[in-house]
Each structure stands twice: as structure tokens, then as C-alpha cells.
Amino acid sequence: MSETAGMILAAGFGRRLLPATRETPKPLLWYFGVPVLNLLVRQLHDAGLEDIMINAHYHRDQISEAVKNLPSPPHCQVSEEESVLGTGGAFAKIHPWRKGRDLLVVNGDIIHLFPLQKILDQHKKSSALATMGLIPTTLPGEASVWCTGKKVVSIGKESPRKDATPYGYACIQVLSDKLLSRITEEKEVSIIAYYQDALRRGDLIEACVEDCFWNDIGTPRQYWEAHTSYLDLLKNTGSKQVFDPLFINHIRESFGHGPVRWFLKEKTFFSGSEIYGPCAFDSQISFERSVKAGPLAIVMGPVTLDLGITISHCLFHKSTPYTISCNRSNIWESDSFVMHTG
């Protein structure tokens, strides 16, 4: 048995992402036509982890069904929580499954290219109680992780040490059996409380800092930006070849679905055109009369919509300028996730 297993935290309600999460748990939202959960499972498996636990509470029946339909070879199980246990209490419930192994844990609402093998290797070489994955930029509204070198010294808005540098928590961590064994009660609690306790005890918590592609999809705007930043990543390569570091199309093909078509230049779709998803549009786009966009289109402004446009199952950025040349009642968007960003 491997000395490390994987875990995806997928039990949250996703209230900040309403209405998208009204009927769908956040880890099963589509990212260019691929459930976020599928991306995370693939990344954990690519890091060498064969056993993966996924906790679930909100719409847990959907999570369980999605796990059943995951392509092999990862061995995935679901820890169904009758009441939500948070990012800490969830570990108490899975001790029998874990069998003394360390855990590489990833939150179920991030899109990332964080080097999981790097944080695993760093943790194995150290005697740390835990190793936290960090990004150089602190996150608005979130507690900062303060470090001196590779050592975490404080978590919070401020640090008691003047020589500490603040980082953002990437929601990726390696937790040792020693730390996990301290979590004994199946009650709602954050893992940060156990980090704070460990720091008070003088335990070593290491930091693995990486400046990489990383996005939280916790809010509508963040969900939108996770898509647009990936398109920026594709454009910045300057290559005509398909560059897909998240292997989105490979995952789609494993389910028998066609590839995403990336439209990255100014384009007009004329009357009568039908744009089948999933597709991604960038720069100025003009939809003329009777064009059908979607399903699964990612549309970026500025956008002009003409009479009779059908918007179906699209992530649609309602930006400025945004022109609708007819009454809203002429645009069918009942199944769309329409962004409002002010």
C-alpha cells in the first residue's frame, strides 16, 4: 500500500456561486465541458496516487454517481456526510479507510496547475507535520499564510514576526498521519484550527510556494475568470499547436465527447449559423439574427446580440459594452449561467 493517499474536499454548499449550484454541487460544474472533479482526480492520479477519497454532503447522490462513472484506473471512494464536517472534521470519518497513510488533499473548487509531485516530494524529504501549497499572491478576504523561508510561522491577517512574508493558501496540502490522528471528532471544523494548534505547539509546518496557473471558482466572477485565464494561457504560448496543459480534451475523449474548439480571434457569426459547443470565444464577437450559440459556449465580450439569438447552457459574461438589439424576452437564456459583474 502506498504511504500517501489522495483526497478531494467536495462537501460544501457553494452558496456564493448561486444560481449555478442550486441543482449541481460545485465540483461537478463544467469547466470547458469537463466536470471540475474529473480534472482533480486526473491530477491526483498523475501524481502517483491510486487511492482517492472524495467527501460529499450537498447533493451527495450526484457526487457518488459521478464517481461511479469516472474512467479507470484511479480507485475512488466517496465519504458521504450526513451533516457537513468542514475541511477538518471530514478527516475523522475516514480514518479506517486511510489506515495510517498521509494525505494529499485538494479542495474541490479550484482549477490549477500546481505541481503536486513537487509538494509530495518536499513533504517526504522533511519531518513536517504538514506541507501547505501556497501561491505568491495573497487572496482577498482570506487569511494569509506567513512564512520565513520554507517554514510557516503564522496564519491570519497579520504576523507577529516582522521578517515573515505573506502568501495565499492554494487549498492544496499534504497532511501527515501524525496531524490527521489528532482529528478525532466528526464535527464541523476547519483544518486551519489544527494548523493554528500545531503552530502553538511548535510543530514544523512547511510551505511549498509555486507561481502557477491557479483559480478558485468560489464566486461567479471567479468561475468566469478561471475560464478567461485559461484562454490567456493558451494564447500566450504563441504556438499554432493545441496547447492544453489541463488535458481537457483528453478527458472529454475518455467519455466519448468531442474536443473543445477554441475561437481566439475577432469573428462574426452570420444569420443562420449554428455554433455547437463546447466552444470558447475571445475578442469581439458579433452574433447576428438567428444564430444559435452553445451548448457549453464560453463567451467573452464585447458582445452584440441580435434578434432571435439562442443562448443555451453557456457561461456568458455580461460585460460592458454589452448590446442586446431586441427585447430580452426574445433571447432564450433559461438554461444559461449568465454572469453579472457590475
Secondary structure, DSSP 8 states (H G I E B T S, - for coil): --SEEEEEE-----GGGTTTTSSS-GGGSEETTEEHHHHHHHHHHHTT--EEEEEE-TTHHHHHHHHHTS-SSSEEEEEE-SS--HHHHTTGGGHHHHTT-EEEEEETTEEE---HHHHHHHHHHS--SEEEEEESS--TTS-EEEEETTEEEEEESS-S-TT-EEEEEEEEEEE-HHHHTT----S---HHHHHHHHHHHT--EEEEE----EEE-SSHHHHHHHHHHHHHHHHTT--SS---TT-HHHHHHHTT----EEE-S-EEE-TT-EE-SSEEE-S-EEE-TT-EE-SSEEE-SSEEE-TT-EE-S-EEEE-SSEEESS-GGGSB-TTSEEEE--
